[in-house]
Amino acid sequence: MIVVTGAAGFIGSVVAGFLSQISPEQIVLVDDFSRTDKTPNYLTKNFAELVDRSLFPSWLEANNTEVKWVIHLGARTDTTEFNIEIFNELNLNYSKTIWKLCAMYQIPLVYASSAATYGNGEWGYNDSHEIVSKLQPLNPYGESKNDFDKWVLSEKSCPPNWFGLKFFNVYGPNEYHKSRMASVIFHAFRQIKEKGSVKLFRSHHQDYSDGGQLRDFVYVKDVAQVILFLMQQKPSSGLYNLGTGTARSFNDLASATFSALHLTPSIEYIDTPLDIRDKYQYFTEAKMDKLRNAGYNKEFYSLETGITDYVQNYLEKGIFF
């Protein structure tokens, strides 16, 4: 069996669906399945069992000999949440429990880290283990992910293969439930449909024009492909960036969304909300050498091709992956 945690969520449900299509293994889905708005993400998946996240540690103990991989993608991902205890419980301590069980029973593990660990990028966006202890994330979410990475690197007892993936700005189908935390593409599509224009954050940084803030946007289908590669090829264990390696502007993103809808761009700029303004990343770009040197040679979706697929095949049709 392959276990996917966070399987009712955005990335987890896409990865679970992708693996269920190409893997001979049975897929076990783990999450808090009480939220009905997430039900379409997993209801049609080909899965062997649903396991509540609170029961998963005991389930894993009982079924460890049957588990081939654990793909731990479940987390609290709200960057505007400042209750540290929530992150300690769900992102740090729960992940420690899963790591310890995978180490004890020698089950390979993939887990979700984040580009939020890099903060303002003072140490660059290099997935070297040497800089992890120096990183200064800008919010409790990023801190929780970096705290777990630091803990992992200090552990002597490890799963036989493990990969901590530093996700950059992931977008794609199955993020309908994420509300404010959904990708800018999702919000841009909704705004275009409702008002014919897109609102982007105005720049509050002298080095960036309005809408000129740069991020590394990665399509969720590429995330699934990279996870499959790691499971099949088992390169050296460690932290790996997962972006495209190319930063693009929010203006580019908005224009590509209009283009996918065959419309002329119409962009308005609004002030960045005060509650996130001083925590805002103006530039992210994954250094992808480690993954490439490990043998991953597939081309990533460009921003334009990824947005076109997402908009035309999912958002416009209102369907899930």
Secondary structure, DSSP 4 states (H G I P E B T S, - for coil): -EEEETTTSHHHHHHHHHHHHH-SS-EEEEE-TT-GGGHHHHTTS--SEEEETTTHHHHHHHHGGG-SEEEE------TT---HHHHIIIIIIHHHHHHHHHHHHT--EEEEEEGGGGTT-TT-S---GGGGGG---SSHHHHHHHHHHHHHHH-SS--SSEEEEEE-EEE-TT-GGGGGGS-HHHHHHHHHHHHSSEEEEPP-STTS-TT--EE-EEEHHHHHHHHHHHHHH--S-EEEEES-S--EEHHHHHHHHHHHTT----EEEEPPPHHHHTT--SB-----HHHHHTT--PPPPPHHHHHHHHIIIIITTT---
